Structure formats: C-alpha cells, structure tokens
Amino acid sequence: MGILPPGVRIERIYDRSDLIKVTTETVLHNLVFGILLVFFVQWIFLGDLRSAIIVAATIPFALFFAIGILVLRGEYANLLSVGAIDFGLIVDATVIMVENIFRQPR
C-alpha cells in the first residue's frame, strides 16, 4: 500500500539536522558560559555569593521566557534576537536591581 507510484522514490536533498544540532549546542554552550561569567563577575565585584546566585539564576529563566514569548507571538527566533532579549534586557535589569538592593543600608 505505497503512496508513490512504482519506481518513484523520495530523496532528501536539503537536510538541516546538522545545522539544528550545531545551533542547539551553541545555545547551550553560550547559556552555561554566560551563567558562569555573570556569576563570577557579580561575585567578584560585589563579594556576595547570594546576590551572584540570584543574578545567575535569572539567565535560564530569561532565556526560557524570551523563547516562549517569541513562540506565542509566532515570531522566528534566532540567536541574535534571543540573546538580545535574554542578556540585553532582562539580565542587565536584574544586575542593576540586585546591585542597588545590595548597596542599600541594612
């Protein structure tokens, strides 16, 4: 019960699985590297482990919500747009807020 007529076969000529694999690995590598970099820089400059953990913990949540919003809106996500939304807007605001809270008198 074949769908194609006899002698006709489907041949794949445009395979993007390697590109998707490399892109996914790049996103995961950049995510881990970004978390570690932000964590250590925040820890070095503020000297407070708890504030560094709070800021570093926002990175995967920011990436998740950035991709989720793009999917809900039907937009196409590429590394530049996700990185700009994730690190450029959300994580930067978190760093500023945590630093401001940290310097307030206790």
C-alpha positions, 0 to 999 in steps of 0.5 A: 500500500505505497503512496508513490507510484512504482519506481518513484522514490523520495530523496532528501536533498536539503537536510538541516539536522546538522545545522539544528544540532550545531545551533542547539549546542551553541545555545547551550554552550553560550547559556552555561558560559554566560551563567558562569561569567555573570556569576563570577563577575557579580561575585567578584565585584560585589563579594556576595555569593547570594546576590551572584546566585540570584543574578545567575539564576535569572539567565535560564529563566530569561532565556526560557521566557524570551523563547516562549514569548517569541513562540506565542507571538509566532515570531522566528527566533534566532540567536541574535534576537534571543540573546538580545532579549535574554542578556540585553534586557532582562539580565542587565535589569536584574544586575542593576536591581540586585546591585542597588538592593545590595548597596542599600543600608541594612 
